Amino acid sequence: MWRSAFLHMNRALYGAARPLIFRSSAQTAHERVLRLLRWADGRRAVQQVLGAAHGLAFDAQPVTVGGVTLSSPLILAAGFVKGDGFASESDALAAVQSGRNIIPGWRSVPRLVGAVEFGSYTRWPRLGNPGVVVWRDVPTRSTQNRVGLRNPGAAAAAEFLLTHADELPPEYGINIAVSPGVDDPAQQRAEVTQALAAFVERGVSPAWYALNLSCPNTEDDPHGHQTANQARDLCGAAVDALGDVPLWVKISPGLGAAQYQGLMAAFDAVGVRAVIATNTLGQAAPDGSGQMAGVGGGRLHTHALETARTLVEVKAAHGYNVDVIGCGGVQDAATLRAFTDLGVPAVQYWSTLIYRGPLAAALILHDMARTTYSTRNTARTT
């Protein structure tokens, strides 16, 4: 009763606020949100309000996936809570030492929404791409970005999280990406293991790590990291570096069936616990630059769903011990059910925050529960 009333109020308030938010460009709104999160992270009274809102909005729906037990099947995907970009590791570490919040949202976002995947983080800091790098496509409820893996680098991110170790959320993951522009397999392997070691050696203990083999908003070719042999090499090294902590892997949509089969075989062989289907879809940026930008939300949904379907079928056919996690265009009960009907136990989301507000995950789960109840009740009376 209270949960339904609270979510109904949230739905109405964000429905009224969204036209005002959308008067600004997606880039401007994104920058304002980051400033707001940085402010909120430093105010304990705000954290208490966010925690209370989470308790009202979310009903515990435990799910075990990829070696992790979560309180909800919806996880905020990497890319939202990732941190500032820096020109050098020394600059990033100096910012941490000065007390600067280099990962805005690290405290506030999980307090409100629950499970979050931080990152992506590369071995070295990246400033990302300059200028306008975030866009909306309102008719399709999609987003597009070419942020370019802006992040403070693994060492500074790990140092920052260590500084706040006592306040880290109970359910979070850390996403590590292969550095764009690194073509030598030995260097790729070294940078991935060094990035992981930055967290492991500092005692930062997420529930899972994710390896991002697919970033379409850099000038790198993500498909090159997704051959079976290279995936086996990178993922095997990562699994060895992590010990008992589960490794998930995020891959692209639009690969061939044989490539997905090879990837699943490689993941199973080295002990990857879950595959996330999928990252964003690389398409031309809407600014006419001819550069690639990652599409998420509505325009990604069918591509991600077909990838998940293929992976689930490969898993079943070969008995692989690799769970499939959905990611792409989950914005309501119908799009969530499209994944769960495949046997996908959990999904990640991002773009729906833009269109349904910060409690989008709670609204989706509530709508899903209502439609499930209605369907069952109808079945009993017919």
Stockholm file with secondary structure:
# STOCKHOLM 1.0

chainA/1-382         MWRSAFLHMNRALYGAARPLIFRSSAQTAHERVLRLLRWADGRRAVQQVLGAAHGLAFDAQPVTVGGVTLSSPLILAAGFVKGDGFASESDALAAVQSGRNIIPGWRSVPRLVGAVEFGSYTRWPRLGNPGVVVWRDVPTRSTQNRVGLRNPGAAAAAEFLLTHADELPPEYGINIAVSPGVDDPAQQRAEVTQALAAFVERGVSPAWYALNLSCPNTEDDPHGHQTANQARDLCGAAVDALGDVPLWVKISPGLGAAQYQGLMAAFDAVGVRAVIATNTLGQAAPDGSGQMAGVGGGRLHTHALETARTLVEVKAAHGYNVDVIGCGGVQDAATLRAFTDLGVPAVQYWSTLIYRGPLAAALILHDMARTTYSTRNTARTT
#=GR chainA/1-382 SS CHHHHHHHHHHHHHHHHHHHHTTSCHHHHHHHHHHHHHHHHTCHHHHHHHHHHHHHHCCCCCEEETTEEESSSEEECTTSSCCCCCSCHHHHHHHHHTTCCSSTTTTHHHHHHSCEEEEEECSSCBCCCCSCCEEEEGGGTEEEECCCSCBCCHHHHHHHHHHTGGGCCSSEEEEEECCTTCCCHHHHHHHHHHHHHHHHTTTCCCSEEEEECCCTTSSSCGGGGGSHHHHHHHHHHHHHHHTTSCEEEEECSSCCHHHHHHHHHHHHHHTCCEEEECCCEEEECTTSSCCEEEEEEHHHHHHHHHHHHHHHHHHHHHTCCCEEEEESCCCSHHHHHHHHTTTCCEEEESTHHHHHCTTHHHHHHHHHHHHHHHHHHHHHHC
#=GC SS_cons         CHHHHHHHHHHHHHHHHHHHHTTSCHHHHHHHHHHHHHHHHTCHHHHHHHHHHHHHHCCCCCEEETTEEESSSEEECTTSSCCCCCSCHHHHHHHHHTTCCSSTTTTHHHHHHSCEEEEEECSSCBCCCCSCCEEEEGGGTEEEECCCSCBCCHHHHHHHHHHTGGGCCSSEEEEEECCTTCCCHHHHHHHHHHHHHHHHTTTCCCSEEEEECCCTTSSSCGGGGGSHHHHHHHHHHHHHHHTTSCEEEEECSSCCHHHHHHHHHHHHHHTCCEEEECCCEEEECTTSSCCEEEEEEHHHHHHHHHHHHHHHHHHHHHTCCCEEEEESCCCSHHHHHHHHTTTCCEEEESTHHHHHCTTHHHHHHHHHHHHHHHHHHHHHHC
//
